Amino acid sequence: MTDKDPRVARREIADTLMRALERRHELLDVIVKSEDYDAAIEAIANQLGTSAVAAEAVLRMSFDRLTKVSRRRIAAELEDLNNQLSFTMGQPASSVDNIVLRPFAADTDRDIFAARTADVQEAGDGSRAPAGDLEDEIRAGLRRVDVEEAAWLVAVHGPQKVGMVFGDLISGEVNVRIWIHPDYRKQGYGTAVLRKSRSEMAAYFPAVPLVVRAPAAGT
């Protein structure tokens, strides 16, 4: 997903989910006949003529999203997203748009999470509670990631870690929080990470509405 404009990637996922909802019966047959997870992704990609990333978003979509009410709501949300993406496609890319979001790793990314916690003085779960012990916070966060209730990403530009993105699944919505390291604020990183985070979170939480907490002014 990092090889293409995140807006394009998000459009592909949105369009693929829309078509998957329309062709849900035949896709279910394809998934049931697949040997394993990877084979199912390949089969969905072939069936819908899409990328593996978008196909995986389809495979990870929860069954509760297939009810009539949910289908209508998702279709409306995806159509609205497509309209927004169509509107923004002509916007010029920022010089920092080659930023990469990668999964948080406890052994190598403790430093950036520590910097974030020292800066905001809040727990990593989005509760706005005071920060606890750093190791406990990391373990708790990665447990939520493992059960697909959260996503922790590190924003990287070249060799530098410039910030973090947190996604928390709460009451059927994903609360997306963006933090930029003080050393990299007012340089356009906040806007670049915001753009990139939408497509990344859509892959982690397909067809789930995103509520984005935009970076503070001047980031």
N, C-alpha and C positions, 0 to 999 in steps of 0.2 A: 504494500500500500504506500510505501514511502517513495516509490518511483514515479508516481503521478500526482498531479494536483489533488489535494484532499477533497476539493469540491467535486471534482470529476469522480473520484472514488466513491464519495457519498451518494452521488447521483446514481451510479451503477448499482449500489446496494439498494437504494430506494426503489429503483425501477425493477430490480430482480425480485424484491419482496412483493411488489405489486403483482408481478406476473405469477409468482409462486402462490399467492392467495387465489388467483383466478384459476390456477391449474393444480390446486391442492390434491385432488383425487389421484391424478396420474403420478404426481410427485411422491405421494405416500407409497404407491406401488414400487416406484423406483428405489426408495429408501429401504423398504422392507426386503427387497431382493438383493441389496448390497451386502457384500461380505463383511465389511468393517467400516469404521468411521471415514477413513480416507477414500475408500471406494464409493461411499455414499456421496461425499463431496464431489468427486469426479463425475459421478452419474448425474447429479443435479446440475453441475456446470454444463455437461453435454446436453442435457434435456432443455435447459433454458438458454443455452448459448451465452454463458456469462463466465466471469472469472472464478477462481477457486475461493477467493476472499468473499465474494458475494454469495457463492454457493454455500459456504460455511455459515454465513449469516442466516440463510434459509434453514439449514439443518439445526441450528441452535434456537430457532424460534419455538416458544412454548406452545403446547396444544391449546392452552386457554385463549390464545390469540386467534383461534380459528372459529370461534362462535360468531354468529351473524352480527351481533352488536360490535364485537371487537373488530371484525373484518371491515365493517363500514367505517369505524373510527380510524383504523389503521390506513385504509385507503384514502380517507380525507387528509390525514396527517402527511402521508407520503406525497400526495398530490400537491399539498401546500409546500412541502419541502422542495419538490421538483421546481415549483414556481420560483421559490426563493433562490435556488441554485441557478436557474436560468437567468435570473436578474443579475446575479453576481458574477457570472462567468466572464463578463467583459472587463472586470476590474483588474488593474495591473497587479502583478505579483510583487510582494515586498522583497527586499534584498535578503531578508532572513527567512524567506518561505521554504528554504531547504532544510529547515529544522526537522529533527526526527523525534518521534515519541516511541519509546521502547518500554517493555515491562520492567517494573522495579525489581531489583535483585537485592536481597537482604545483605549479602556478603560484600557487595561492591557499591551499593547506593545508600548506605547508612549515613554517609556524610551529607548528602543533599537533603535527606529527610530531617537530619539533625539541624541543619541550617534553617529549614522551613519552620520547624517547631520552635526554635529560638526566636524566629522573626514574628510568628503569629501567636505564640503562647497558647495554642489550642490543640485539642486531641485530633488525631488524624481521621476520625470517623465522621467528621462533619457535624457533630452534635453541639459544637461550640463550647464544650466542656473544657476545663483546664487540662493542659497536656500532662500525661502521666509519665511513667518511666519509659525511656526511649525504646528499649528492647521489647517491653511489653506492648507498646504501641505498634511496633513493626510486626510482631507475632500476631497480634489481633487483626491488623490490617490484612496480612497475607492469608489468614484463615478465611476472612470474608472473600478475598480474591479466589481462593480455592473452591469455595462453594458458589461462586459466580454471583455474589451479592455486592461485589465491589471490583473496581479496577484501579490499580496504581501504576502510573506511567511517569517516566523521567523524560524531560525535554532536553535534547542534546543538540548542540550546534557545533559541528566540528568536534574537537576534543573536550569541549566545555559542557558541563551540566548547568543549564540555565534556569531550570524550574521543574515543577511537578504538576501533574494533572490527576485529580481524584474523581472517581465516579462511584456513587453509592446508590444502589437500588432500594428505593423507599416508596412503599405504597403505590407500586406500579409505575413509578417515574424514576429517572436517573438524575440525581443531583450531581452536576459536574462542577468541580471547584478547580480553579487554576491559580497557581502560585508561581511567581517569578522571583528569582534570587535578587536581592537588592542591588548587587553589582551589575545586573543586566537590565534594570528597569529604564524606561524612557528611551529604549532603542528599537522598539517595534516588536520585541519578542512576545509580548502579551497578545497582540493581535494575531501574530503568526501561530502561536500555540492554540489560541481560541479556534482558528480556522481548522487546524490539523486535528484538534480534539474531537470535533463533531464526527468526522469520518471514523476515527479510531473507536470512539464510544459506541457508534452505531454497529461496529463489528462485534464488540463485546456484548452489547445489549440490543440485538436486532428488533426493530419494530416497537421499541419502548420509547416513550416521549422523553426528550432530554430537557432538563431545566439547567441552563448554564449560568453559573455565577461568573460574570465577566471580570477580567483583571481590573484592579483599581486604575483610576485615571492616571495617565502618564507612564504606564508600564510598557 
